[in-house]
Amino acid sequence: MGRNTRKRRTPLAAKAVAASAALALGGGGLVWANFHASAHEAHDGAWGDRTKQAAGQVATISCPDVGQRLSDVPGRARAEVDGELATLDRQITDAYERLATTRDAQARDASFVQNSVLGPLKDRRQAVIDRIELEIDRAGGTVPGGLDALTACTGTPAGAGTTDAGNTTPGNTNPGNTDNGGRGEGGAQDGGGDEQQGGNGGQAGNGPSAADFVDITTVRPNVRPKPRRMRNASTGAFTTRCGVNAGHNHNTDNVIVAPGVTNGAHHLHDYVGNQKVNAFSSNDTFLQGGTSCRNSNDLSAYYWPVLRVQDGTRDFDQDADGGGKEGNAGRILVARQAEITYVGSPTGKVVAMPQFLRIITGDAKAFTNGPANANAHWSCTGFENKVQLTDKYPICPEGSDVVRSFAFQSCWDGRNTDSANHRTHVAFADGRGRCPAGFKAVPQLTMRLVYDVPRPEIEGGQVKNAYAVDGFPEQLHKPVTDHDDFIAVTKGGLARTIADCINQGRRCR
């Protein structure tokens, strides 16, 4: 499989601030959901504790996420470290491609995967991790302990990592507000979603499978009321109208996590808001980017992985990196609605978002990483106040549309617009809407994307007319990997206007 090699950073690319942006659970019919619960609350039951293991068949590759261990990287080492992390992603993608194209050899030789895929991958990862440690040390930083233990990857059997139908991600009650610390109430008995499709399924052979879908009408309600508002709550909302990317502004970069690296995301993004977002963008180019938003002062970048229907059709990127070459196949769907709304805190006033704040919500690698940072929510129109799914795609009844919704982290450390792992500078409020000690409440970005999706059909353990979110090929298009990205860029005092509107309890556009 042809790959882009990592390009050397130009002076412009070197200015790009690695950042993190997040998907949000949006306004409209979802305002009752708990936008303030933590994605990291304790939970009962183990991740995947009721999964099916397909006997001995290696379906995908699971590698420790080195980037999440790098919470303190000196600023002058960030660019090179981000580049090396992108190299790790490319190595996993290449190894998965080899795994997927050597099934006959694996069937003949039980040691093939270890000797020909995982062993060489470990050696290549060790070389990259050595370079990361050197860059941090040269910049005067402290190298985290235990990085060498993250070199080895494992072959994950088909079915591992999936949970019961109807469950939201364990440990994540934002915004589904499920009981039992984030576990949904709809079990396998509700949706019959535990049936495992042979192979990995999907138009490109890397998912989704029949087990990734559930008839939403069979899932018990799992959405709890929003937290109680305190006397000083900020109750307003500010909606920005930025379109649905009808102009097809796409690329497979991610300037937050892989600045200066072409195809750093390994999947295609929809972009609304700022119109000059790619791997080589910087804060300076964001200010010159123009916007799809009706409010010309909103230059923020809002971007998310595209949704595709796998109906056998080919889209423009069928033969491109990040597209069909990496298992992201099928027809790209344009959302019917993209609602972007900033909301307040139930416990107090909010401060304005700082310029160039980056937030990532959700985890594009949640299938192999586990649920700690997952924040996907799937539902159907008419069901959003009753059922939110994290690890299942909903099959909606006739006349109902698929809804992806996100609520971004709403607490900011008061100092940094980004962090080395793109997460620790922001946090979720707890179940009562309170920020962690030392963090300040900012307007919470929420997003609601509505799609007219052809109804999938499950027949004989196979899914026909499947739909799926784009992702890294080894993540098998699992719904839990949904995520969203955001970079705050405003002018004309808009950030202050948004905060004032919310603090004053008004509804603004």
C-alpha positions as CSV (number, residue, x, y, z in Angstrom):
1,M,0.0,0.0,0.0
2,G,1.5,3.3,-1.0
3,R,2.0,5.7,1.8
4,N,3.1,9.3,2.1
5,T,6.4,9.6,3.9
6,R,6.6,12.2,6.6
7,K,7.4,15.5,5.1
8,R,9.9,17.9,6.6
9,R,8.3,20.8,8.3
10,T,8.4,24.1,6.5
11,P,8.9,27.3,8.6
12,L,5.1,27.8,8.3
13,A,4.4,24.3,9.5
14,A,6.7,24.6,12.4
15,K,4.5,27.4,13.7
16,A,1.5,25.1,13.8
17,V,0.5,24.6,17.4
18,A,-0.3,21.0,18.0
19,A,-3.8,21.0,19.4
20,S,-6.9,19.3,20.3
21,A,-10.4,19.8,19.3
22,A,-13.5,18.0,20.3
23,L,-16.9,17.0,19.2
24,A,-19.8,18.3,21.1
25,L,-23.3,17.1,22.0
26,G,-25.4,19.7,20.4
27,G,-28.3,21.9,21.0
28,G,-31.7,21.3,19.5
29,G,-33.4,18.4,21.1
30,L,-30.5,17.4,23.3
31,V,-30.4,20.3,25.7
32,W,-31.7,18.1,28.5
33,A,-28.8,15.7,28.4
34,N,-26.0,16.1,31.0
35,F,-23.3,18.0,29.2
36,H,-21.2,18.2,32.3
37,A,-20.6,14.6,33.3
38,S,-17.1,13.3,33.1
39,A,-15.7,11.0,30.5
40,H,-13.5,9.4,33.2
41,E,-15.9,8.5,36.0
42,A,-15.5,5.1,37.7
43,H,-17.6,2.3,36.4
44,D,-18.6,-1.2,37.3
45,G,-17.7,-4.0,35.0
46,A,-14.7,-4.4,32.7
47,W,-14.4,-3.0,29.2
48,G,-15.5,-5.8,26.8
49,D,-16.5,-8.1,29.7
50,R,-19.1,-9.8,27.5
51,T,-17.3,-9.9,24.2
52,K,-17.1,-12.9,21.9
53,Q,-13.6,-14.1,20.9
54,A,-13.4,-15.6,17.4
55,A,-11.3,-18.7,17.9
56,G,-7.7,-17.7,17.1
57,Q,-8.5,-15.4,14.2
58,V,-6.5,-12.2,14.5
59,A,-8.8,-9.4,13.3
60,T,-6.7,-6.3,14.0
61,I,-3.6,-4.9,15.7
62,S,-3.7,-3.3,19.1
63,C,-0.7,-1.1,20.1
64,P,-0.2,1.0,23.3
65,D,-0.9,4.7,22.6
66,V,2.5,6.3,23.2
67,G,1.1,9.9,22.7
68,Q,-1.2,9.7,25.7
69,R,1.8,9.0,27.9
70,L,3.5,12.2,26.8
71,S,1.8,14.8,29.1
72,D,4.9,17.0,29.5
73,V,7.0,17.6,26.3
74,P,9.1,20.8,26.1
75,G,7.7,23.2,23.6
76,R,10.8,23.2,21.4
77,A,10.5,19.4,21.1
78,R,6.8,19.3,20.3
79,A,7.1,19.5,16.5
80,E,9.5,16.6,16.2
81,V,7.7,14.5,18.8
82,D,4.4,15.0,17.0
83,G,6.1,13.9,13.8
84,E,7.4,10.7,15.4
85,L,4.0,9.9,16.8
86,A,2.6,10.2,13.3
87,T,5.3,7.8,12.2
88,L,4.0,5.3,14.8
89,D,0.5,5.7,13.4
90,R,1.8,5.0,9.9
91,Q,3.7,1.9,11.1
92,I,0.5,0.5,12.6
93,T,-1.5,1.2,9.4
94,D,1.2,-0.5,7.3
95,A,1.3,-3.5,9.7
96,Y,-2.5,-3.8,9.6
97,E,-2.4,-3.8,5.8
98,R,0.1,-6.6,5.9
99,L,-2.1,-8.5,8.4
100,A,-5.2,-8.0,6.2
101,T,-3.4,-9.3,3.0
102,T,-1.7,-12.4,4.4
103,R,-4.7,-14.4,5.6
104,D,-3.6,-17.5,3.6
105,A,-0.1,-17.4,5.1
106,Q,-1.5,-17.0,8.6
107,A,-3.7,-20.1,8.1
108,R,-0.7,-22.2,7.1
109,D,1.7,-20.9,9.8
110,A,0.5,-20.2,13.3
111,S,3.6,-18.2,14.0
112,F,3.3,-16.0,10.9
113,V,1.6,-13.0,12.6
114,Q,4.2,-12.8,15.4
115,N,7.2,-13.4,13.2
116,S,6.2,-11.4,10.1
117,V,3.9,-8.7,11.4
118,L,4.1,-8.0,15.1
119,G,7.8,-8.7,15.6
120,P,9.1,-6.4,12.9
121,L,6.5,-3.8,14.1
122,K,7.9,-3.9,17.6
123,D,11.4,-3.3,16.3
124,R,10.3,-0.3,14.2
125,R,8.4,1.2,17.2
126,Q,11.4,0.8,19.4
127,A,13.5,2.9,17.0
128,V,10.8,5.7,17.0
129,I,10.4,5.7,20.8
130,D,14.2,5.9,21.1
131,R,14.1,9.1,18.9
132,I,11.2,10.5,21.0
133,E,13.2,10.0,24.2
134,L,16.2,11.7,22.6
135,E,14.2,14.7,21.4
136,I,12.7,15.2,24.9
137,D,16.1,14.9,26.6
138,R,17.8,17.3,24.2
139,A,15.1,19.9,24.9
140,G,15.7,19.6,28.6
141,G,12.6,17.7,29.4
142,T,12.0,14.7,31.6
143,V,11.5,11.5,29.6
144,P,8.5,9.6,31.1
145,G,9.3,6.2,32.5
146,G,8.1,3.0,30.9
147,L,8.1,4.1,27.3
148,D,10.1,1.1,26.2
149,A,7.3,-1.1,27.6
150,L,5.0,0.3,24.9
151,T,6.8,-1.1,21.9
152,A,5.0,-4.5,21.7
153,C,1.7,-4.7,19.9
154,T,-0.8,-7.6,20.0
155,G,-3.0,-9.3,17.6
156,T,-6.6,-8.8,18.6
157,P,-9.1,-11.6,17.8
158,A,-12.3,-10.7,15.9
159,G,-15.0,-9.5,18.3
160,A,-12.6,-8.4,21.1
161,G,-13.2,-4.9,22.4
162,T,-16.9,-4.8,21.5
163,T,-19.5,-4.5,24.3
164,D,-23.2,-5.2,24.7
165,A,-25.8,-3.6,22.5
166,G,-27.1,-0.4,23.8
167,N,-24.2,0.3,26.2
168,T,-22.6,3.7,26.3
169,T,-18.9,3.6,26.9
170,P,-17.9,2.4,30.3
171,G,-16.7,5.3,32.4
172,N,-18.3,7.9,30.1
173,T,-21.6,9.4,31.1
174,N,-21.1,12.5,29.0
175,P,-23.6,13.1,27.5
176,G,-25.7,10.0,27.6
177,N,-26.1,10.2,31.4
178,T,-26.5,6.5,31.9
179,D,-26.8,4.8,35.2
180,N,-24.1,2.5,36.8
181,G,-21.3,5.0,36.2
182,G,-21.9,5.3,32.5
183,R,-23.0,1.8,31.5
184,G,-26.2,1.8,29.5
185,E,-29.1,-0.3,30.4
186,G,-29.7,-1.9,27.1
187,G,-27.9,-5.3,27.1
188,A,-27.4,-7.9,24.4
189,Q,-30.9,-9.2,25.1
190,D,-32.4,-5.9,24.0
191,G,-30.8,-5.6,20.6
192,G,-29.5,-9.0,19.7
193,G,-26.3,-7.1,18.8
194,D,-24.0,-9.9,20.1
195,E,-24.1,-11.8,16.9
196,Q,-20.6,-11.8,15.3
197,Q,-20.2,-11.4,11.6
198,G,-17.7,-13.6,10.0
199,G,-14.4,-11.8,9.2
200,N,-14.3,-8.1,9.8
201,G,-17.1,-7.2,7.5
202,G,-17.5,-4.0,5.6
203,Q,-17.1,-3.0,2.0
204,A,-13.3,-2.9,2.4
205,G,-13.0,-5.9,4.7
206,N,-12.3,-3.9,7.8
207,G,-15.7,-3.3,9.3
208,P,-18.3,-2.6,10.5
209,S,-19.8,-6.0,11.3
210,A,-23.4,-6.9,12.1
211,A,-22.5,-6.9,15.8
212,D,-21.8,-3.1,15.5
213,F,-25.5,-2.4,14.9
214,V,-28.6,-2.4,17.0
215,D,-32.3,-1.6,16.4
216,I,-32.7,1.4,18.6
217,T,-36.3,0.6,19.3
218,T,-35.1,-2.5,21.2
219,V,-32.8,-0.6,23.6
220,R,-34.0,0.5,27.0
221,P,-33.8,4.2,27.8
222,N,-30.5,5.2,29.3
223,V,-30.5,9.0,29.4
224,R,-30.7,10.7,32.8
225,P,-31.8,14.3,33.5
226,K,-29.2,17.0,33.4
227,P,-27.6,18.2,36.7
228,R,-29.5,20.5,38.9
229,R,-28.8,24.2,38.3
230,M,-27.3,26.3,41.1
231,R,-28.4,29.9,41.7
232,N,-25.3,31.3,39.9
233,A,-25.7,29.0,36.8
234,S,-24.9,30.3,33.4
235,T,-28.1,29.3,31.5
236,G,-27.7,30.9,28.1
237,A,-26.7,29.4,24.7
238,F,-24.9,30.8,21.7
239,T,-25.5,29.1,18.3
240,T,-23.2,29.6,15.3
241,R,-24.4,28.6,11.9
242,C,-21.6,27.2,9.8
243,G,-23.2,24.9,7.3
244,V,-22.8,21.2,6.7
245,N,-19.8,21.2,4.4
246,A,-21.9,21.1,1.3
247,G,-18.8,22.5,-0.6
248,H,-16.9,19.3,0.2
249,N,-14.0,20.9,2.1
250,H,-12.1,17.7,3.0
251,N,-8.6,16.4,3.8
252,T,-7.0,13.5,5.7
253,D,-4.7,15.7,7.8
254,N,-5.0,16.6,11.5
255,V,-3.1,19.8,12.3
256,I,-3.8,19.3,16.1
257,V,-2.1,15.9,16.6
258,A,0.1,15.7,13.5
259,P,1.1,19.2,12.4
260,G,3.3,19.2,9.2
261,V,2.4,15.6,8.4
262,T,0.4,14.9,5.2
263,N,-2.4,12.3,5.8
264,G,-1.7,12.4,9.6
265,A,-5.3,11.4,10.3
266,H,-5.5,8.4,8.0
267,H,-9.1,9.2,7.4
268,L,-11.2,12.0,5.8
269,H,-12.5,15.0,7.7
270,D,-15.5,17.3,7.0
271,Y,-14.5,20.9,7.8
272,V,-16.9,23.8,8.6
273,G,-16.0,27.2,9.9
274,N,-12.4,28.0,9.1
275,Q,-11.6,27.2,5.5
276,K,-7.8,27.0,5.6
277,V,-7.2,24.0,7.8
278,N,-4.6,21.4,6.8
279,A,-1.5,19.9,8.2
280,F,0.6,23.0,7.5
281,S,-1.8,25.6,8.9
282,S,-0.8,27.9,11.7
283,N,-2.4,30.4,14.0
284,D,-1.5,33.0,11.5
285,T,-3.2,31.2,8.6
286,F,-6.3,30.6,10.7
287,L,-6.8,34.3,11.0
288,Q,-6.7,34.6,7.2
289,G,-8.7,31.5,6.5
290,G,-12.2,32.9,5.9
291,T,-15.2,31.0,7.3
292,S,-18.3,29.1,6.3
293,C,-20.0,30.6,9.4
294,R,-22.7,33.3,8.9
295,N,-21.0,35.2,11.7
296,S,-17.8,36.4,9.9
297,N,-16.1,36.8,13.3
298,D,-16.3,33.1,13.9
299,L,-13.1,31.7,12.3
300,S,-13.0,28.6,14.5
301,A,-12.2,25.3,12.9
302,Y,-14.9,22.6,13.5
303,Y,-14.0,19.2,11.9
304,W,-15.0,15.6,12.2
305,P,-14.5,12.3,10.4
306,V,-16.9,11.8,7.5
307,L,-19.7,9.2,7.6
308,R,-20.1,6.8,4.7
309,V,-22.7,4.3,3.5
310,Q,-21.1,1.1,2.3
311,D,-23.4,0.4,-0.6
312,G,-20.8,-0.7,-3.1
313,T,-20.3,2.7,-4.6
314,R,-16.9,4.4,-4.9
315,D,-16.3,8.0,-3.9
316,F,-13.6,10.4,-5.1
317,D,-11.0,9.1,-2.7
318,Q,-11.4,5.4,-3.4
319,D,-7.8,5.1,-4.6
320,A,-6.3,7.7,-2.2
321,D,-4.4,7.5,1.1
322,G,-6.8,8.1,4.0
323,G,-9.7,6.9,1.7
324,G,-10.1,3.6,0.0
325,K,-6.4,2.7,0.3
326,E,-6.8,2.6,4.0
327,G,-10.2,0.9,4.2
328,N,-12.4,4.0,4.2
329,A,-14.7,2.9,1.4
330,G,-18.2,3.8,0.3
331,R,-20.2,6.9,-0.5
332,I,-19.6,10.0,1.7
333,L,-22.8,11.3,3.3
334,V,-23.3,15.0,3.8
335,A,-25.1,15.9,7.1
336,R,-28.7,17.3,6.7
337,Q,-28.0,19.4,9.8
338,A,-25.0,20.5,11.7
339,E,-26.0,22.3,14.9
340,I,-23.1,24.0,16.8
341,T,-24.1,25.5,20.1
342,Y,-22.1,26.8,23.1
343,V,-23.8,26.3,26.5
344,G,-23.1,27.2,30.1
345,S,-22.4,25.6,33.4
346,P,-25.0,24.5,36.0
347,T,-22.7,25.6,38.8
348,G,-21.6,29.1,37.8
349,K,-20.5,31.6,35.2
350,V,-18.1,30.9,32.4
351,V,-15.0,32.7,31.2
352,A,-14.3,33.4,27.6
353,M,-12.4,30.7,25.6
354,P,-8.8,31.7,25.0
355,Q,-7.8,32.4,21.4
356,F,-6.5,29.2,19.6
357,L,-7.7,26.8,22.3
358,R,-7.5,23.3,20.9
359,I,-9.9,20.5,22.1
360,I,-10.2,16.9,20.9
361,T,-13.2,15.0,22.2
362,G,-13.5,11.3,21.9
363,D,-10.8,8.9,20.8
364,A,-10.2,7.8,17.2
365,K,-8.4,4.7,18.6
366,A,-10.9,3.8,21.3
367,F,-11.4,0.3,19.9
368,T,-7.9,-0.7,20.7
369,N,-7.1,1.9,23.4
370,G,-10.2,1.1,25.5
371,P,-12.9,3.6,26.7
372,A,-11.0,6.0,28.9
373,N,-11.2,8.9,26.4
374,A,-14.2,7.7,24.3
375,N,-17.0,10.2,23.9
376,A,-19.1,9.0,21.0
377,H,-22.9,9.3,21.1
378,W,-25.2,7.8,18.4
379,S,-29.0,8.0,18.4
380,C,-32.0,8.6,16.1
381,T,-34.3,11.6,15.8
382,G,-37.2,11.0,18.2
383,F,-35.0,8.9,20.5
384,E,-32.3,11.4,21.6
385,N,-33.8,12.1,25.0
386,K,-34.2,8.4,25.7
387,V,-31.3,6.5,24.1
388,Q,-27.7,7.4,23.5
389,L,-25.3,4.7,22.2
390,T,-21.5,4.7,22.2
391,D,-20.4,1.3,21.0
392,K,-23.3,0.6,18.6
393,Y,-24.5,2.2,15.4
394,P,-28.3,2.7,15.6
395,I,-30.7,1.2,13.1
396,C,-33.4,3.8,13.1
397,P,-37.1,3.3,12.3
398,E,-38.6,4.6,9.1
399,G,-38.9,8.4,9.2
400,S,-36.1,8.7,11.8
401,D,-32.6,10.0,11.0
402,V,-29.2,9.0,12.4
403,V,-27.7,11.5,14.9
404,R,-24.1,11.9,16.0
405,S,-23.7,14.2,19.0
406,F,-20.8,15.4,21.0
407,A,-20.2,17.5,24.1
408,F,-16.7,18.9,24.4
409,Q,-14.7,19.3,27.6
410,S,-15.9,22.4,29.4
411,C,-13.1,23.0,31.9
412,W,-9.8,24.8,31.0
413,D,-6.6,24.9,33.1
414,G,-6.5,28.7,32.7
415,R,-3.0,28.7,31.1
416,N,-2.5,26.5,28.1
417,T,-4.3,26.4,24.8
418,D,-2.9,22.9,24.2
419,S,-0.9,20.1,25.9
420,A,1.6,17.6,24.7
421,N,-1.0,14.8,24.7
422,H,-3.7,17.2,23.6
423,R,-5.9,16.4,26.6
424,T,-4.6,17.5,30.0
425,H,-5.1,21.2,29.4
426,V,-8.9,20.7,29.4
427,A,-11.2,18.4,31.4
428,F,-14.8,17.4,31.8
429,A,-16.9,18.7,34.6
430,D,-18.1,16.0,37.1
431,G,-21.7,14.7,37.3
432,R,-22.8,17.8,39.2
433,G,-21.2,20.2,36.7
434,R,-18.2,21.1,38.8
435,C,-14.7,21.6,37.2
436,P,-11.6,20.0,38.8
437,A,-9.6,22.1,41.2
438,G,-7.6,24.8,39.4
439,F,-9.8,24.6,36.2
440,K,-12.2,27.3,35.0
441,A,-15.5,26.7,33.3
442,V,-15.6,27.9,29.6
443,P,-18.5,27.8,27.2
444,Q,-19.1,24.2,26.4
445,L,-19.1,23.5,22.7
446,T,-21.8,21.0,21.7
447,M,-22.5,19.6,18.3
448,R,-25.4,17.6,16.7
449,L,-25.0,16.1,13.2
450,V,-28.1,14.6,11.6
451,Y,-27.9,12.3,8.6
452,D,-30.4,10.7,6.2
453,V,-28.9,7.2,6.2
454,P,-30.3,4.3,4.2
455,R,-31.5,1.7,6.7
456,P,-29.0,-1.2,7.3
457,E,-30.3,-4.7,7.2
458,I,-29.0,-7.7,9.2
459,E,-29.5,-11.0,7.5
460,G,-27.8,-14.3,8.5
461,G,-25.3,-12.5,10.7
462,Q,-24.3,-10.2,7.9
463,V,-25.0,-6.5,7.6
464,K,-26.2,-5.1,4.3
465,N,-26.1,-1.4,3.4
466,A,-23.9,-0.7,6.4
467,Y,-22.8,2.8,7.4
468,A,-19.7,3.7,9.4
469,V,-17.5,6.6,10.5
470,D,-14.1,7.0,8.9
471,G,-11.2,5.9,11.0
472,F,-7.7,4.4,11.3
473,P,-7.9,1.0,9.4
474,E,-7.1,-1.1,12.4
475,Q,-10.0,0.4,14.4
476,L,-12.4,-1.6,12.1
477,H,-14.8,1.3,11.8
478,K,-16.2,0.8,15.3
479,P,-18.8,3.4,16.4
480,V,-16.9,4.0,19.7
481,T,-14.1,5.6,17.7
482,D,-16.2,8.6,16.7
483,H,-14.5,11.9,17.7
484,D,-14.5,15.6,16.9
485,D,-11.9,18.4,16.7
486,F,-12.0,22.1,17.4
487,I,-9.7,25.1,17.3
488,A,-11.1,28.4,18.8
489,V,-10.4,31.3,16.5
490,T,-12.4,34.5,16.8
491,K,-12.2,38.2,16.1
492,G,-14.2,41.3,16.9
493,G,-14.6,40.3,20.6
494,L,-16.7,37.3,19.7
495,A,-15.3,35.0,22.4
496,R,-16.3,37.6,25.1
497,T,-19.7,38.0,23.4
498,I,-20.4,34.3,23.6
499,A,-19.5,34.1,27.3
500,D,-21.6,37.2,28.1
501,C,-24.6,35.8,26.3
502,I,-24.4,32.5,28.2
503,N,-23.8,34.2,31.6
504,Q,-26.7,36.5,31.0
505,G,-29.1,33.6,30.3
506,R,-29.9,34.7,26.8
507,R,-30.3,32.8,23.5
508,C,-28.0,34.3,20.9
509,R,-26.9,33.6,17.3
